[in-house]
Amino acid sequence: MSRSINKVILIGRLGAEPELRFTTSGIAVCNVSLATNESYTNRDGEKVEKTEWHRLVLWRRLAEIAGEYLKKGSPVYIEGTMRYRTWSDSEERERFTAEVEVKELSMLDG
């Protein structure tokens, strides 16, 4: 296979206020969590609700827009790519995270 695709599409609600900050070189970056919900009926006929949490990172103008217009609970549509990072914390323990780097953002509440 000569081609590959790394694309994530999510519709959900923000689980917290966006955290907007700037790198030392002045580039805007915003981190926020997104909740997606799924409901189904199990074998016993009981309704089951399941929530998945996704870490989002937005850069540059998208980060500024998110920091200015989005709030906890805002419904959004996003497209992006999966990113995986490792780093060492202050106690030299290796840490790992998976996040969606947002490339497109649509606010669904007007």
Residue frames as qw, qx, qy, qz and C-alpha x, y, z in Angstrom:
[[0.000, 0.890, 0.456, 0.000, 0.00, 0.00, 0.00],
 [0.491, 0.266, 0.005, 0.829, 1.60, 3.24, -1.08],
 [0.172, -0.558, -0.041, -0.811, -0.84, 5.63, 0.60],
 [0.350, -0.356, -0.762, 0.413, -2.00, 6.10, 4.16],
 [0.211, -0.678, -0.236, -0.664, -4.51, 8.36, 5.89],
 [0.329, -0.246, -0.637, 0.653, -4.39, 9.86, 9.36],
 [0.219, -0.352, -0.201, -0.887, -7.73, 11.65, 9.72],
 [0.110, -0.344, -0.810, 0.462, -10.02, 12.08, 12.71],
 [0.257, -0.410, -0.311, -0.818, -13.55, 13.50, 12.54],
 [0.226, -0.321, -0.792, 0.466, -15.39, 14.18, 15.80],
 [0.284, -0.570, -0.222, -0.739, -18.60, 15.92, 16.84],
 [0.561, -0.407, -0.644, 0.325, -19.03, 16.55, 20.54],
 [0.252, -0.928, -0.115, -0.249, -19.02, 19.07, 23.37],
 [0.318, 0.566, -0.516, 0.558, -16.08, 20.70, 25.10],
 [0.716, -0.427, -0.536, 0.130, -15.47, 19.26, 28.54],
 [0.495, -0.563, -0.193, 0.633, -13.60, 22.28, 29.91],
 [0.158, 0.948, -0.021, -0.276, -12.74, 25.88, 29.14],
 [0.782, 0.513, -0.083, 0.343, -10.12, 26.13, 26.38],
 [0.589, -0.666, 0.109, 0.444, -6.58, 26.79, 27.68],
 [0.561, 0.781, 0.023, 0.273, -4.98, 29.34, 25.36],
 [0.542, -0.689, 0.210, 0.433, -1.28, 30.13, 25.72],
 [0.517, 0.829, -0.209, -0.035, 1.57, 31.28, 23.53],
 [0.901, 0.009, -0.061, 0.430, 4.93, 29.66, 22.81],
 [0.454, -0.601, 0.063, 0.655, 8.10, 31.64, 23.48],
 [0.271, 0.005, 0.506, 0.819, 8.13, 32.52, 19.78],
 [0.292, 0.234, 0.108, -0.921, 4.59, 33.94, 20.02],
 [0.376, -0.066, -0.769, -0.513, 2.63, 31.11, 18.37],
 [0.620, -0.211, 0.262, -0.708, -0.84, 30.54, 19.85],
 [0.367, 0.020, -0.928, -0.062, -1.64, 27.03, 21.10],
 [0.597, -0.261, 0.189, -0.735, -4.88, 25.90, 22.72],
 [0.205, 0.026, -0.976, 0.072, -5.62, 22.67, 24.58],
 [0.597, -0.099, 0.201, -0.770, -9.10, 21.43, 25.41],
 [0.226, 0.017, 0.973, -0.046, -10.97, 18.17, 25.99],
 [0.530, 0.069, -0.349, -0.770, -13.90, 16.99, 23.88],
 [0.458, 0.023, 0.825, -0.332, -16.58, 14.52, 24.93],
 [0.475, 0.078, -0.609, -0.631, -18.34, 12.26, 22.45],
 [0.554, -0.065, 0.628, -0.543, -21.35, 10.20, 23.54],
 [0.406, 0.059, -0.815, -0.409, -22.75, 6.90, 22.40],
 [0.569, -0.088, 0.553, -0.603, -25.88, 5.18, 23.62],
 [0.490, 0.102, -0.782, -0.371, -27.16, 1.70, 22.91],
 [0.810, -0.301, 0.147, -0.481, -29.39, -0.98, 24.40],
 [0.070, -0.440, 0.894, -0.049, -27.57, -3.99, 25.85],
 [0.341, -0.046, -0.910, -0.232, -28.70, -7.63, 25.75],
 [0.112, -0.366, -0.806, 0.450, -30.78, -7.15, 28.90],
 [0.038, 0.757, 0.552, 0.347, -32.74, -4.31, 27.29],
 [0.363, -0.780, -0.193, 0.472, -31.07, -1.64, 29.44],
 [0.399, 0.885, 0.004, 0.238, -30.00, 1.64, 27.88],
 [0.740, -0.348, 0.025, 0.575, -26.25, 2.18, 28.18],
 [0.218, 0.973, -0.045, 0.066, -24.61, 5.61, 27.80],
 [0.817, -0.162, 0.088, 0.547, -20.89, 5.75, 27.06],
 [0.106, 0.988, -0.084, -0.077, -18.72, 8.87, 26.95],
 [0.821, 0.105, 0.043, 0.560, -15.28, 9.00, 25.34],
 [0.180, -0.927, 0.042, 0.328, -12.86, 11.86, 26.08],
 [0.745, 0.438, 0.137, 0.484, -10.48, 13.24, 23.47],
 [0.378, -0.652, 0.046, 0.656, -7.57, 15.65, 23.98],
 [0.526, 0.765, 0.267, 0.259, -7.46, 18.36, 21.32],
 [0.416, -0.497, 0.114, 0.753, -4.65, 20.74, 20.41],
 [0.430, 0.834, 0.314, 0.146, -5.17, 23.73, 18.13],
 [0.565, -0.224, 0.124, 0.784, -2.47, 25.98, 16.71],
 [0.187, 0.070, 0.273, 0.941, -2.18, 29.57, 15.47],
 [0.324, -0.151, -0.144, -0.923, -5.42, 31.23, 14.34],
 [0.648, -0.315, -0.629, -0.291, -7.60, 28.21, 15.22],
 [0.500, -0.243, -0.618, 0.556, -6.19, 28.36, 18.75],
 [0.002, -0.024, -0.169, 0.985, -7.04, 32.06, 19.02],
 [0.502, -0.221, -0.415, -0.726, -10.58, 31.45, 17.73],
 [0.651, -0.306, -0.693, 0.034, -11.10, 28.59, 20.19],
 [0.377, -0.186, -0.504, 0.754, -9.80, 30.68, 23.09],
 [0.124, 0.001, 0.022, -0.992, -12.04, 33.61, 22.19],
 [0.560, -0.067, -0.293, -0.772, -15.32, 31.97, 21.18],
 [0.691, -0.138, -0.698, -0.130, -15.54, 28.50, 22.71],
 [0.411, -0.492, 0.464, -0.612, -16.66, 27.71, 26.24],
 [0.164, -0.066, 0.961, -0.211, -17.18, 24.58, 28.29],
 [0.477, 0.415, 0.690, -0.352, -20.14, 22.71, 26.79],
 [0.376, 0.605, -0.258, -0.653, -19.83, 24.27, 23.32],
 [0.855, 0.237, 0.461, 0.017, -20.79, 21.82, 20.56],
 [0.090, 0.733, -0.489, -0.465, -18.14, 21.54, 17.82],
 [0.931, 0.343, 0.113, 0.049, -17.24, 19.60, 14.70],
 [0.199, -0.791, 0.512, 0.269, -13.54, 19.00, 14.22],
 [0.923, 0.361, -0.080, 0.110, -11.26, 17.38, 11.69],
 [0.164, -0.849, 0.501, -0.019, -7.66, 16.64, 12.44],
 [0.719, 0.340, -0.600, 0.081, -4.89, 14.11, 12.76],
 [0.846, -0.522, -0.092, 0.049, -3.82, 11.83, 15.60],
 [0.304, 0.708, -0.502, 0.393, -0.56, 12.73, 17.29],
 [0.877, -0.410, -0.223, 0.119, 1.34, 10.70, 19.90],
 [0.174, 0.784, -0.398, 0.443, 3.96, 12.25, 22.16],
 [0.815, -0.374, -0.339, 0.284, 6.27, 11.08, 24.91],
 [0.118, 0.764, -0.292, 0.563, 8.20, 13.22, 27.37],
 [0.559, -0.143, -0.653, 0.491, 9.83, 13.03, 30.80],
 [0.339, -0.866, -0.270, -0.249, 8.16, 14.76, 33.72],
 [0.098, -0.849, 0.367, -0.367, 9.95, 16.61, 36.53],
 [0.702, -0.463, 0.522, -0.141, 10.64, 13.29, 38.30],
 [0.081, 0.488, -0.789, -0.364, 12.16, 11.80, 35.12],
 [0.552, 0.219, 0.790, -0.150, 9.20, 9.45, 34.57],
 [0.030, -0.001, 0.666, 0.745, 8.36, 8.87, 30.93],
 [0.417, 0.449, 0.480, -0.628, 4.89, 10.14, 30.01],
 [0.167, 0.157, 0.794, 0.564, 2.74, 9.45, 26.97],
 [0.365, 0.492, 0.382, -0.692, -0.24, 11.22, 25.43],
 [0.275, 0.333, 0.746, 0.507, -2.46, 10.83, 22.41],
 [0.142, 0.608, 0.274, -0.731, -4.17, 13.93, 21.06],
 [0.507, 0.636, 0.518, 0.264, -5.99, 15.18, 17.99],
 [0.234, -0.314, 0.151, 0.908, -4.22, 18.05, 16.23],
 [0.385, 0.709, 0.527, -0.266, -7.18, 20.05, 14.90],
 [0.328, 0.016, 0.485, 0.810, -6.99, 21.24, 11.30],
 [0.220, -0.385, -0.440, -0.781, -10.63, 22.33, 10.84],
 [0.041, -0.285, -0.720, 0.631, -13.13, 23.60, 13.40],
 [0.245, -0.434, -0.461, -0.734, -16.83, 24.39, 13.07],
 [0.157, 0.029, 0.618, -0.770, -18.83, 25.82, 15.94],
 [0.142, -0.328, -0.875, -0.327, -22.26, 24.17, 15.97],
 [0.125, -0.660, -0.638, 0.377, -24.17, 26.59, 18.21],
 [0.230, 0.887, 0.277, 0.287, -23.97, 29.62, 15.92]]
